[in-house]
Amino acid sequence: MYFEIMKKIFAAAALLLAMTACGGSQKKALSLEGTTWKLAKMEAIPAKAVDAEADFFTLQFSAADTLVSGRTNCNRFFGKYELKGQKLEFGNLGMTRMAEMQYEDAFVKMLDEVDGYEIKGEELKFYDDKKLLAEFRAVQDAAAQKK
């Protein structure tokens, strides 16, 4: 009888441990806000320019004040955004003008055209009338990954 009870306790403990291990390996779903997003693909900007630095062409959204900020390949930008479900719009974007770089205008123009977004896993996609404009990937801390 003692062994019967011990087997049940051991089986229950093993099951609990297995459930905890499986639950702990699940990743938390990413959200637009609170994640640093790095450009992965955009027609007007070659991969070589995007990958030149870890924090080139990055975005961060702050839910507290509905502000977006980030970096192009040289300048920093900032402005308001509005979320309504899967609809996303940027407004009143400002930018430092330390240098005029050839891809800056294309990036900011793309942001002005965005009317929707989608997040799947660690990918963020921006759309204009369901046409894909740009793809981003989540990064832990762009500044810490600087080359």
N, CA, C and O atoms as a DFTB+ gen file, in Angstrom:
588 C
 N C O
     1  1       0.814      -1.185       0.000
     2  2       0.000       0.000       0.000
     3  2       0.865       1.259       0.000
     4  3       0.597       2.211      -0.733
     5  1       1.911       1.249       0.837
     6  2       2.821       2.388       0.911
     7  2       3.435       2.681      -0.461
     8  3       3.506       3.839      -0.874
     9  1       3.880       1.635      -1.168
    10  2       4.493       1.803      -2.482
    11  2       3.479       2.323      -3.503
    12  3       3.833       3.092      -4.397
    13  1       2.242       1.909      -3.370
    14  2       1.163       2.347      -4.261
    15  2       0.973       3.877      -4.132
    16  3       0.864       4.583      -5.135
    17  1       0.935       4.364      -2.896
    18  2       0.773       5.808      -2.637
    19  2       2.000       6.567      -3.148
    20  3       1.857       7.621      -3.766
    21  1       3.184       6.050      -2.899
    22  2       4.420       6.696      -3.340
    23  2       4.475       6.781      -4.868
    24  3       4.919       7.790      -5.416
    25  1       4.029       5.733      -5.549
    26  2       4.010       5.744      -7.016
    27  2       3.080       6.841      -7.529
    28  3       3.408       7.528      -8.497
    29  1       1.920       7.011      -6.888
    30  2       0.967       8.048      -7.297
    31  2       1.543       9.442      -7.052
    32  3       1.407      10.334      -7.889
    33  1       2.181       9.619      -5.908
    34  2       2.795      10.919      -5.594
    35  2       3.914      11.218      -6.591
    36  3       4.018      12.333      -7.102
    37  1       4.743      10.219      -6.861
    38  2       5.841      10.404      -7.814
    39  2       5.294      10.730      -9.212
    40  3       5.815      11.612      -9.893
    41  1       4.250      10.022      -9.631
    42  2       3.645      10.258     -10.947
    43  2       3.060      11.671     -11.019
    44  3       3.217      12.358     -12.029
    45  1       2.392      12.101      -9.959
    46  2       1.813      13.449      -9.926
    47  2       2.912      14.510      -9.974
    48  3       2.779      15.509     -10.680
    49  1       3.986      14.299      -9.235
    50  2       5.099      15.251      -9.227
    51  2       5.763      15.327     -10.604
    52  3       6.104      16.409     -11.083
    53  1       5.940      14.165     -11.228
    54  2       6.545      14.136     -12.561
    55  2       5.657      14.853     -13.575
    56  3       6.158      15.588     -14.426
    57  1       4.362      14.647     -13.490
    58  2       3.421      15.312     -14.388
    59  2       3.447      16.822     -14.175
    60  3       3.458      17.585     -15.141
    61  1       3.456      17.254     -12.926
    62  2       3.509      18.679     -12.605
    63  2       4.808      19.302     -13.136
    64  3       4.790      20.397     -13.698
    65  1       5.909      18.612     -12.958
    66  2       7.199      19.097     -13.451
    67  2       7.188      19.215     -14.969
    68  3       7.676      20.204     -15.516
    69  1       6.640      18.222     -15.653
    70  2       6.569      18.245     -17.116
    71  2       5.695      19.398     -17.595
    72  3       6.042      20.073     -18.565
    73  1       4.573      19.631     -16.932
    74  2       3.680      20.723     -17.323
    75  2       4.349      22.075     -17.111
    76  3       4.210      22.974     -17.940
    77  1       5.066      22.223     -16.014
    78  2       5.768      23.468     -15.723
    79  2       6.861      23.714     -16.749
    80  3       7.024      24.838     -17.223
    81  1       7.605      22.685     -17.094
    82  2       8.689      22.823     -18.073
    83  2       8.133      23.231     -19.425
    84  3       8.705      24.097     -20.087
    85  1       7.039      22.631     -19.846
    86  2       6.446      22.981     -21.136
    87  2       5.914      24.398     -21.130
    88  3       6.103      25.140     -22.094
    89  1       5.245      24.782     -20.044
    90  2       4.690      26.128     -19.947
    91  2       5.768      27.180     -19.912
    92  3       5.582      28.274     -20.444
    93  1       6.901      26.872     -19.292
    94  2       7.985      27.841     -19.188
    95  2       8.682      28.086     -20.506
    96  3       9.324      29.123     -20.673
    97  1       8.576      27.162     -21.450
    98  2       9.280      27.328     -22.719
    99  2       8.470      28.147     -23.725
   100  3       8.993      28.534     -24.770
   101  1       7.194      28.414     -23.417
   102  2       6.384      29.189     -24.340
   103  2       6.813      30.650     -24.287
   104  3       7.034      31.209     -23.213
   105  1       6.926      31.258     -25.461
   106  2       7.327      32.659     -25.538
   107  2       6.116      33.558     -25.404
   108  3       5.024      33.241     -25.876
   109  1       6.331      34.676     -24.755
   110  2       5.283      35.668     -24.621
   111  2       5.084      36.327     -25.983
   112  3       6.050      36.656     -26.671
   113  1       3.831      36.515     -26.359
   114  2       3.538      37.168     -27.644
   115  2       4.048      38.607     -27.606
   116  3       3.848      39.323     -26.625
   117  1       4.698      39.012     -28.666
   118  2       5.222      40.371     -28.734
   119  2       4.108      41.351     -29.077
   120  3       3.144      41.005     -29.761
   121  1       4.256      42.561     -28.597
   122  2       3.308      43.599     -28.953
   123  2       4.063      44.715     -29.657
   124  3       5.287      44.811     -29.566
   125  1       3.327      45.541     -30.347
   126  2       3.922      46.673     -31.053
   127  2       4.658      47.556     -30.055
   128  3       5.785      47.991     -30.293
   129  1       3.996      47.808     -28.940
   130  2       4.550      48.678     -27.907
   131  2       5.409      47.875     -26.944
   132  3       5.070      46.747     -26.584
   133  1       6.521      48.465     -26.530
   134  2       7.401      47.792     -25.596
   135  2       8.418      46.871     -26.252
   136  3       9.127      46.143     -25.557
   137  1       8.501      46.891     -27.555
   138  2       9.450      46.064     -28.306
   139  2      10.278      46.977     -29.201
   140  3       9.749      47.940     -29.755
   141  1      11.552      46.694     -29.348
   142  2      12.371      47.415     -30.319
   143  2      12.309      46.635     -31.624
   144  3      12.584      45.436     -31.658
   145  1      11.945      47.329     -32.694
   146  2      11.797      46.709     -34.015
   147  2      12.869      47.239     -34.947
   148  3      13.075      48.449     -35.038
   149  1      13.556      46.334     -35.644
   150  2      14.591      46.711     -36.613
   151  2      14.124      46.337     -38.008
   152  3      13.623      45.237     -38.243
   153  1      14.298      47.271     -38.922
   154  2      13.940      47.026     -40.316
   155  2      14.681      45.792     -40.821
   156  3      15.890      45.663     -40.629
   157  1      13.961      44.902     -41.456
   158  2      14.559      43.700     -42.044
   159  2      14.524      43.784     -43.566
   160  3      15.430      43.297     -44.244
   161  1      13.473      44.405     -44.098
   162  2      13.313      44.409     -45.547
   163  2      12.409      45.568     -45.966
   164  3      11.316      45.761     -45.432
   165  1      12.903      46.327     -46.936
   166  2      12.123      47.408     -47.531
   167  2      12.664      47.637     -48.928
   168  3      13.876      47.735     -49.124
   169  1      11.778      47.721     -49.885
   170  2      12.183      47.787     -51.287
   171  2      13.187      48.907     -51.588
   172  3      14.142      48.684     -52.333
   173  1      12.991      50.095     -51.030
   174  2      13.829      51.247     -51.371
   175  2      15.158      51.308     -50.621
   176  3      15.976      52.188     -50.885
   177  1      15.381      50.375     -49.683
   178  2      16.609      50.400     -48.884
   179  2      17.299      49.042     -48.975
   180  3      16.728      48.032     -48.562
   181  1      18.516      49.004     -49.509
   182  2      19.218      47.717     -49.634
   183  2      19.626      47.153     -48.271
   184  3      19.874      47.904     -47.328
   185  1      19.692      45.836     -48.182
   186  2      20.047      45.142     -46.945
   187  2      21.393      45.633     -46.401
   188  3      21.574      45.715     -45.186
   189  1      22.326      45.956     -47.278
   190  2      23.646      46.426     -46.855
   191  2      23.531      47.688     -45.997
   192  3      24.249      47.832     -45.007
   193  1      22.635      48.596     -46.369
   194  2      22.431      49.831     -45.605
   195  2      21.735      49.545     -44.280
   196  3      22.080      50.134     -43.255
   197  1      20.764      48.649     -44.299
   198  2      20.016      48.295     -43.085
   199  2      20.930      47.630     -42.068
   200  3      20.855      47.930     -40.876
   201  1      21.783      46.739     -42.523
   202  2      22.632      45.939     -41.638
   203  2      23.947      46.599     -41.249
   204  3      24.731      46.009     -40.506
   205  1      24.205      47.808     -41.735
   206  2      25.478      48.467     -41.455
   207  2      25.706      48.674     -39.957
   208  3      26.842      48.584     -39.490
   209  1      24.655      48.947     -39.207
   210  2      24.738      49.112     -37.754
   211  2      23.519      48.435     -37.126
   212  3      22.459      48.369     -37.750
   213  1      23.661      47.934     -35.901
   214  2      22.572      47.223     -35.230
   215  2      21.365      48.109     -34.953
   216  3      20.235      47.621     -34.917
   217  1      21.590      49.412     -34.755
   218  2      20.452      50.274     -34.442
   219  2      20.003      51.145     -35.619
   220  3      19.219      52.073     -35.424
   221  1      20.483      50.866     -36.833
   222  2      19.982      51.561     -38.016
   223  2      18.557      51.099     -38.297
   224  3      18.251      49.910     -38.212
   225  1      17.699      52.043     -38.631
   226  2      16.317      51.777     -39.027
   227  2      15.572      50.963     -37.967
   228  3      15.090      49.859     -38.221
   229  1      15.497      51.548     -36.779
   230  2      14.787      50.919     -35.669
   231  2      13.609      51.780     -35.237
   232  3      13.574      52.985     -35.484
   233  1      12.648      51.137     -34.590
   234  2      11.443      51.798     -34.084
   235  2      11.160      51.335     -32.665
   236  3      11.410      50.181     -32.315
   237  1      10.638      52.240     -31.854
   238  2      10.137      51.895     -30.527
   239  2       8.848      52.677     -30.314
   240  3       8.779      53.872     -30.603
   241  1       7.832      51.994     -29.807
   242  2       6.529      52.603     -29.558
   243  2       6.306      52.694     -28.054
   244  3       6.522      51.722     -27.330
   245  1       5.874      53.861     -27.584
   246  2       5.577      54.068     -26.170
   247  2       4.079      54.252     -25.995
   248  3       3.514      55.257     -26.429
   249  1       3.436      53.277     -25.356
   250  2       1.983      53.326     -25.163
   251  2       1.577      54.468     -24.231
   252  3       0.504      55.048     -24.395
   253  1       2.419      54.790     -23.265
   254  2       2.079      55.799     -22.261
   255  2       1.753      57.160     -22.883
   256  3       0.838      57.851     -22.436
   257  1       2.501      57.531     -23.905
   258  2       2.272      58.843     -24.531
   259  2       2.044      58.739     -26.039
   260  3       2.102      59.745     -26.747
   261  1       1.787      57.540     -26.526
   262  2       1.579      57.245     -27.958
   263  2       2.616      57.936     -28.840
   264  3       2.288      58.570     -29.843
   265  1       3.868      57.793     -28.437
   266  2       4.984      58.336     -29.213
   267  2       5.788      57.201     -29.827
   268  3       6.023      56.171     -29.195
   269  1       6.205      57.409     -31.068
   270  2       7.118      56.486     -31.732
   271  2       8.448      57.216     -31.849
   272  3       8.482      58.422     -32.091
   273  1       9.524      56.494     -31.680
   274  2      10.847      57.080     -31.861
   275  2      11.738      56.018     -32.472
   276  3      11.424      54.828     -32.447
   277  1      12.844      56.464     -33.017
   278  2      13.758      55.511     -33.613
   279  2      14.915      56.198     -34.296
   280  3      15.189      57.382     -34.098
   281  1      15.581      55.406     -35.106
   282  2      16.765      55.896     -35.804
   283  2      16.739      55.419     -37.235
   284  3      16.382      54.276     -37.521
   285  1      17.120      56.305     -38.128
   286  2      17.358      55.899     -39.513
   287  2      18.834      55.527     -39.558
   288  3      19.373      55.069     -38.551
   289  1      19.497      55.708     -40.681
   290  2      20.919      55.364     -40.691
   291  2      21.799      56.466     -40.123
   292  3      22.982      56.229     -39.881
   293  1      21.269      57.656     -39.902
   294  2      22.069      58.708     -39.294
   295  2      21.271      59.509     -38.273
   296  3      21.759      59.794     -37.179
   297  1      20.070      59.861     -38.625
   298  2      19.255      60.735     -37.797
   299  2      18.276      59.976     -36.915
   300  3      17.957      58.812     -37.157
   301  1      17.820      60.660     -35.905
   302  2      16.780      60.128     -35.026
   303  2      15.455      60.771     -35.404
   304  3      15.417      61.916     -35.855
   305  1      14.363      60.026     -35.217
   306  2      13.047      60.574     -35.526
   307  2      12.096      60.282     -34.377
   308  3      12.372      59.443     -33.520
   309  1      10.973      60.989     -34.374
   310  2      10.013      60.893     -33.284
   311  2       8.684      61.445     -33.774
   312  3       8.639      62.231     -34.720
   313  1       7.624      61.037     -33.137
   314  2       6.313      61.555     -33.497
   315  2       5.206      60.766     -32.844
   316  3       5.462      59.831     -32.085
   317  1       3.997      61.132     -33.132
   318  2       2.818      60.484     -32.574
   319  2       2.381      59.328     -33.471
   320  3       2.679      59.294     -34.664
   321  1       1.673      58.393     -32.868
   322  2       1.042      57.330     -33.629
   323  2      -0.338      57.075     -33.036
   324  3      -0.619      57.423     -31.889
   325  1      -1.185      56.461     -33.845
   326  2      -2.531      56.118     -33.398
   327  2      -2.835      54.682     -33.786
   328  3      -2.670      54.279     -34.937
   329  1      -3.280      53.926     -32.804
   330  2      -3.642      52.518     -33.004
   331  2      -5.147      52.346     -32.844
   332  3      -5.743      52.845     -31.888
   333  1      -5.748      51.643     -33.780
   334  2      -7.156      51.249     -33.681
   335  2      -7.238      49.827     -34.209
   336  3      -7.372      49.617     -35.415
   337  1      -7.158      48.848     -33.312
   338  2      -7.126      47.454     -33.740
   339  2      -5.851      47.196     -34.517
   340  3      -4.753      47.386     -33.995
   341  1      -5.991      46.758     -35.775
   342  2      -4.834      46.513     -36.645
   343  2      -4.515      47.736     -37.515
   344  3      -3.632      47.675     -38.371
   345  1      -5.215      48.815     -37.300
   346  2      -4.951      50.058     -38.041
   347  2      -3.880      50.834     -37.285
   348  3      -3.905      50.921     -36.058
   349  1      -2.951      51.390     -38.031
   350  2      -1.851      52.162     -37.460
   351  2      -1.592      53.360     -38.346
   352  3      -1.490      53.232     -39.566
   353  1      -1.487      54.524     -37.732
   354  2      -1.143      55.729     -38.482
   355  2      -0.119      56.539     -37.702
   356  3      -0.178      56.636     -36.476
   357  1       0.813      57.114     -38.438
   358  2       1.819      57.990     -37.857
   359  2       1.441      59.429     -38.185
   360  3       0.877      59.706     -39.243
   361  1       1.758      60.341     -37.271
   362  2       1.474      61.742     -37.545
   363  2       2.529      62.647     -36.940
   364  3       3.145      62.322     -35.925
   365  1       2.722      63.778     -37.576
   366  2       3.651      64.804     -37.080
   367  2       5.032      64.243     -36.752
   368  3       5.557      64.470     -35.661
   369  1       5.616      63.515     -37.695
   370  2       6.960      62.971     -37.485
   371  2       7.991      64.083     -37.627
   372  3       7.954      64.868     -38.575
   373  1       8.895      64.133     -36.685
   374  2      10.006      65.073     -36.738
   375  2      11.304      64.302     -36.794
   376  3      11.349      63.124     -36.439
   377  1      12.367      64.964     -37.239
   378  2      13.646      64.273     -37.381
   379  2      14.794      65.235     -37.159
   380  3      14.736      66.399     -37.554
   381  1      15.836      64.733     -36.523
   382  2      17.061      65.517     -36.442
   383  2      17.642      65.570     -37.847
   384  3      17.348      64.699     -38.666
   385  1      18.431      66.538     -38.130
   386  2      19.033      66.665     -39.464
   387  2      20.550      66.813     -39.339
   388  3      21.142      67.795     -39.787
   389  1      21.155      65.801     -38.715
   390  2      22.608      65.824     -38.575
   391  2      23.276      65.633     -39.928
   392  3      24.343      66.185     -40.196
   393  1      22.643      64.862     -40.754
   394  2      23.173      64.635     -42.099
   395  2      22.034      64.159     -42.982
   396  3      21.110      63.497     -42.509
   397  1      22.096      64.484     -44.229
   398  2      21.110      63.994     -45.198
   399  2      21.658      62.702     -45.791
   400  3      22.681      62.699     -46.477
   401  1      20.977      61.637     -45.522
   402  2      21.402      60.353     -46.047
   403  2      20.387      59.917     -47.097
   404  3      19.214      60.280     -47.013
   405  1      20.819      59.157     -48.065
   406  2      19.951      58.862     -49.199
   407  2      18.746      57.983     -48.876
   408  3      17.780      57.977     -49.639
   409  1      18.774      57.246     -47.777
   410  2      17.657      56.349     -47.477
   411  2      16.678      56.927     -46.452
   412  3      15.613      56.356     -46.221
   413  1      17.031      58.035     -45.851
   414  2      16.202      58.647     -44.816
   415  2      14.817      59.014     -45.334
   416  3      13.803      58.673     -44.724
   417  1      14.785      59.701     -46.450
   418  2      13.502      60.152     -46.982
   419  2      12.602      58.976     -47.356
   420  3      11.393      59.031     -47.133
   421  1      13.169      57.927     -47.914
   422  2      12.381      56.748     -48.290
   423  2      11.771      56.098     -47.043
   424  3      10.619      55.666     -47.066
   425  1      12.539      56.033     -45.966
   426  2      12.057      55.416     -44.734
   427  2      10.912      56.231     -44.128
   428  3       9.877      55.675     -43.761
   429  1      11.098      57.539     -44.026
   430  2      10.070      58.402     -43.446
   431  2       8.830      58.445     -44.336
   432  3       7.709      58.479     -43.829
   433  1       9.017      58.444     -45.645
   434  2       7.879      58.414     -46.574
   435  2       7.086      57.124     -46.376
   436  3       5.855      57.146     -46.391
   437  1       7.781      56.006     -46.193
   438  2       7.106      54.736     -45.952
   439  2       6.261      54.828     -44.689
   440  3       5.116      54.376     -44.685
   441  1       6.803      55.406     -43.609
   442  2       6.047      55.536     -42.361
   443  2       4.783      56.370     -42.570
   444  3       3.732      56.065     -42.006
   445  1       4.890      57.419     -43.381
   446  2       3.724      58.262     -43.669
   447  2       2.625      57.500     -44.412
   448  3       1.451      57.854     -44.305
   449  1       2.987      56.472     -45.154
   450  2       2.021      55.713     -45.947
   451  2       1.356      54.575     -45.169
   452  3       0.348      54.031     -45.621
   453  1       1.898      54.211     -44.021
   454  2       1.384      53.077     -43.247
   455  2      -0.056      53.325     -42.812
   456  3      -0.391      54.394     -42.301
   457  1      -0.903      52.315     -43.023
   458  2      -2.268      52.384     -42.508
   459  2      -2.653      51.118     -41.732
   460  3      -3.750      51.034     -41.181
   461  1      -1.746      50.138     -41.692
   462  2      -2.025      48.924     -40.947
   463  2      -0.752      48.162     -40.639
   464  3       0.304      48.408     -41.223
   465  1      -0.878      47.232     -39.707
   466  2       0.280      46.418     -39.335
   467  2      -0.177      45.025     -38.942
   468  3      -1.363      44.769     -38.733
   469  1       0.815      44.119     -38.847
   470  2       0.562      42.742     -38.446
   471  2       1.803      42.227     -37.732
   472  3       2.927      42.464     -38.175
   473  1       1.595      41.523     -36.629
   474  2       2.705      40.899     -35.914
   475  2       2.477      39.399     -35.914
   476  3       1.428      38.913     -35.491
   477  1       3.486      38.668     -36.401
   478  2       3.490      37.208     -36.357
   479  2       4.826      36.784     -35.780
   480  3       5.876      37.018     -36.379
   481  1       4.778      36.158     -34.611
   482  2       6.021      35.756     -33.963
   483  2       6.856      36.975     -33.637
   484  3       6.421      37.852     -32.891
   485  1       8.050      37.033     -34.192
   486  2       8.948      38.164     -33.952
   487  2       9.041      39.077     -35.166
   488  3       9.996      39.843     -35.297
   489  1       8.056      39.000     -36.052
   490  2       8.026      39.833     -37.259
   491  2       6.898      40.846     -37.193
   492  3       5.781      40.531     -36.783
   493  1       7.208      42.062     -37.603
   494  2       6.239      43.141     -37.716
   495  2       6.204      43.559     -39.174
   496  3       7.250      43.784     -39.784
   497  1       5.003      43.664     -39.738
   498  2       4.863      44.088     -41.130
   499  2       3.978      45.329     -41.180
   500  3       2.952      45.407     -40.504
   501  1       4.399      46.300     -41.995
   502  2       3.624      47.519     -42.225
   503  2       2.977      47.430     -43.595
   504  3       3.585      46.959     -44.557
   505  1       1.726      47.891     -43.671
   506  2       0.963      47.839     -44.914
   507  2       0.377      49.202     -45.256
   508  3       0.168      50.048     -44.387
   509  1       0.117      49.390     -46.545
   510  2      -0.657      50.508     -47.069
   511  2      -1.690      49.898     -48.005
   512  3      -1.339      49.346     -49.047
   513  1      -2.960      49.996     -47.637
   514  2      -4.031      49.370     -48.419
   515  2      -3.709      47.906     -48.728
   516  3      -3.862      47.458     -49.864
   517  1      -3.269      47.176     -47.723
   518  2      -2.933      45.745     -47.794
   519  2      -1.696      45.438     -48.628
   520  3      -1.370      44.269     -48.838
   521  1      -0.996      46.479     -49.110
   522  2       0.260      46.282     -49.834
   523  2       1.394      46.341     -48.807
   524  3       1.478      47.285     -48.021
   525  1       2.261      45.331     -48.819
   526  2       3.377      45.271     -47.886
   527  2       4.375      46.390     -48.190
   528  3       4.863      46.520     -49.313
   529  1       4.670      47.199     -47.157
   530  2       5.637      48.286     -47.313
   531  2       6.998      47.936     -46.735
   532  3       8.029      48.227     -47.341
   533  1       7.001      47.306     -45.551
   534  2       8.266      47.017     -44.872
   535  2       8.070      45.898     -43.866
   536  3       6.974      45.671     -43.353
   537  1       9.178      45.200     -43.601
   538  2       9.188      44.135     -42.597
   539  2      10.244      44.455     -41.555
   540  3      11.343      44.906     -41.879
   541  1       9.892      44.214     -40.295
   542  2      10.789      44.456     -39.169
   543  2      10.927      43.175     -38.365
   544  3      10.076      42.288     -38.443
   545  1      12.010      43.080     -37.586
   546  2      12.230      41.966     -36.668
   547  2      12.425      42.540     -35.268
   548  3      13.011      43.610     -35.101
   549  1      11.932      41.823     -34.271
   550  2      12.122      42.233     -32.882
   551  2      13.579      42.012     -32.501
   552  3      14.184      41.004     -32.867
   553  1      14.131      42.964     -31.765
   554  2      15.495      42.830     -31.251
   555  2      15.460      43.084     -29.749
   556  3      14.595      43.807     -29.254
   557  1      16.388      42.497     -29.039
   558  2      16.422      42.661     -27.586
   559  2      16.741      44.093     -27.195
   560  3      15.949      44.740     -26.511
   561  1      17.877      44.588     -27.617
   562  2      18.296      45.950     -27.321
   563  2      19.247      46.367     -28.418
   564  3      20.415      45.979     -28.421
   565  1      18.749      47.154     -29.344
   566  2      19.539      47.530     -30.511
   567  2      20.841      48.212     -30.136
   568  3      21.869      47.965     -30.767
   569  1      20.819      49.066     -29.119
   570  2      22.036      49.786     -28.734
   571  2      23.086      48.822     -28.180
   572  3      24.282      49.009     -28.403
   573  1      22.640      47.795     -27.460
   574  2      23.574      46.832     -26.886
   575  2      24.184      45.933     -27.945
   576  3      25.263      45.376     -27.743
   577  1      23.497      45.786     -29.079
   578  2      23.997      44.911     -30.138
   579  2      24.856      45.654     -31.148
   580  3      25.285      45.078     -32.147
   581  1      25.103      46.913     -30.894
   582  2      25.854      47.739     -31.835
   583  2      27.188      47.087     -32.182
   584  3      27.886      46.563     -31.314
   585  1      27.520      47.131     -33.451
   586  2      28.761      46.505     -33.933
   587  2      29.965      47.341     -33.601
   588  3      31.089      46.964     -33.932
